[in-house]
Amino acid sequence: MVAVDLVQHLFKTYKNAFAIVVSTETIGPHCLTKAAVKAFTMNLKVLVPKILPIRELPRFAIVSLCKSKSKSSTPESARAGLNLKTGIEHFCIHPGGRAVIDGLGKSLGLSEYDLERARMALHHFGNTSAGGLWYVLGYMEAKKRLKKGDRILMISLGAGFMCNNCVWEVMKD
C-alpha cells in the first residue's frame, strides 16, 4: 500500500504524470514468521552438530527434555536451550528490519553487543536485502572485532521464505 500512497501523492503534485504500480499479494506477518522460523530451524538442524562442541549437544538434549516435561513456559526457560555462543564468536545477522534483528536476537539469546552490528548496518544503509550482510561484516572488520580463528555465523533471510546460513572462519588478524 505504500507504493499506491506514494503514487497518489505524486499525482497531486504533478498533474500530468503517469505511473505504473506493481503490487504483489502480501502474506500476513504470522505466516511469514512461521515459514521463516521453520526454514531457520531446518538449517540449524544440519549446521549445529558441525559447529558446536560435543559437550553442548547432550546438554541441549537434557534441557529440551526437561522443558518438554515442565508445563510452565517462561522466557527464562525458553532461553535455556541451545547456546550457539559455545561454538560461534560472532553473529552476522540479516539487517532486514528492527523486527528481524530483535526476533533473531531474542530466539538465539544474543546480547545487544551481538546485535549492534546489524542495527548499525540497518541504521546507516537501510534494508539492502542480501547485500546488507556484507555491511554487517564490514562493520565487524572496521571495529577490529575479528581475530584469527574466530567463527562467524551468517544468517540471511529473503523472499520466498528463504533462509541461508553459513559459518566463516577468520583466517588472519
Solvent accessible surface area in square Angstrom, and as a share of the most:
residue,aa,sasa,rsa
1,M,175,0.78
2,V,125,0.72
3,A,48,0.37
4,V,49,0.28
5,D,81,0.42
6,L,103,0.51
7,V,24,0.14
8,Q,97,0.43
9,H,113,0.51
10,L,70,0.35
11,F,81,0.34
12,K,149,0.63
13,T,79,0.46
14,Y,132,0.50
15,K,160,0.68
16,N,145,0.74
17,A,39,0.30
18,F,199,0.83
19,A,51,0.39
20,I,159,0.81
21,V,58,0.33
22,V,125,0.72
23,S,86,0.56
24,T,115,0.67
25,E,158,0.71
26,T,123,0.71
27,I,86,0.44
28,G,34,0.33
29,P,97,0.61
30,H,138,0.62
31,C,78,0.47
32,L,88,0.44
33,T,79,0.46
34,K,149,0.63
35,A,26,0.20
36,A,26,0.20
37,V,90,0.51
38,K,135,0.57
39,A,18,0.14
40,F,18,0.08
41,T,60,0.35
42,M,110,0.49
43,N,42,0.22
44,L,24,0.12
45,K,144,0.61
46,V,97,0.56
47,L,29,0.14
48,V,12,0.07
49,P,76,0.48
50,K,149,0.63
51,I,9,0.05
52,L,12,0.06
53,P,35,0.22
54,I,147,0.75
55,R,168,0.61
56,E,7,0.03
57,L,57,0.28
58,P,70,0.44
59,R,89,0.32
60,F,74,0.31
61,A,59,0.46
62,I,112,0.57
63,V,32,0.18
64,S,37,0.24
65,L,105,0.52
66,C,82,0.49
67,K,70,0.29
68,S,86,0.56
69,K,153,0.65
70,S,58,0.38
71,K,198,0.84
72,S,77,0.50
73,S,104,0.67
74,T,60,0.35
75,P,78,0.49
76,E,118,0.53
77,S,32,0.21
78,A,64,0.50
79,R,131,0.48
80,A,47,0.37
81,G,8,0.07
82,L,45,0.22
83,N,63,0.32
84,L,4,0.02
85,K,87,0.37
86,T,44,0.26
87,G,4,0.04
88,I,1,0.01
89,E,88,0.40
90,H,14,0.06
91,F,2,0.01
92,C,0,0.00
93,I,1,0.01
94,H,12,0.05
95,P,1,0.01
96,G,16,0.15
97,G,18,0.18
98,R,177,0.65
99,A,85,0.66
100,V,46,0.27
101,I,1,0.00
102,D,53,0.28
103,G,39,0.38
104,L,16,0.08
105,G,1,0.01
106,K,143,0.61
107,S,82,0.53
108,L,23,0.11
109,G,38,0.36
110,L,20,0.10
111,S,50,0.32
112,E,113,0.51
113,Y,119,0.45
114,D,10,0.05
115,L,7,0.03
116,E,49,0.22
117,R,1,0.00
118,A,2,0.01
119,R,66,0.24
120,M,59,0.26
121,A,3,0.02
122,L,41,0.21
123,H,139,0.62
124,H,110,0.49
125,F,105,0.44
126,G,28,0.27
127,N,93,0.47
128,T,54,0.31
129,S,73,0.47
130,A,62,0.48
131,G,33,0.32
132,G,1,0.01
133,L,10,0.05
134,W,136,0.48
135,Y,91,0.35
136,V,0,0.00
137,L,28,0.14
138,G,31,0.30
139,Y,37,0.14
140,M,0,0.00
141,E,106,0.48
142,A,80,0.62
143,K,104,0.44
144,K,157,0.66
145,R,46,0.17
146,L,24,0.12
147,K,107,0.45
148,K,140,0.60
149,G,38,0.37
150,D,22,0.11
151,R,66,0.24
152,I,5,0.02
153,L,0,0.00
154,M,11,0.05
155,I,0,0.00
156,S,18,0.11
157,L,33,0.16
158,G,41,0.40
159,A,92,0.71
160,G,64,0.61
161,F,78,0.32
162,M,113,0.50
163,C,12,0.07
164,N,84,0.43
165,N,31,0.16
166,C,50,0.30
167,V,45,0.26
168,W,110,0.39
169,E,101,0.45
170,V,21,0.12
171,M,149,0.67
172,K,159,0.67
173,D,134,0.69
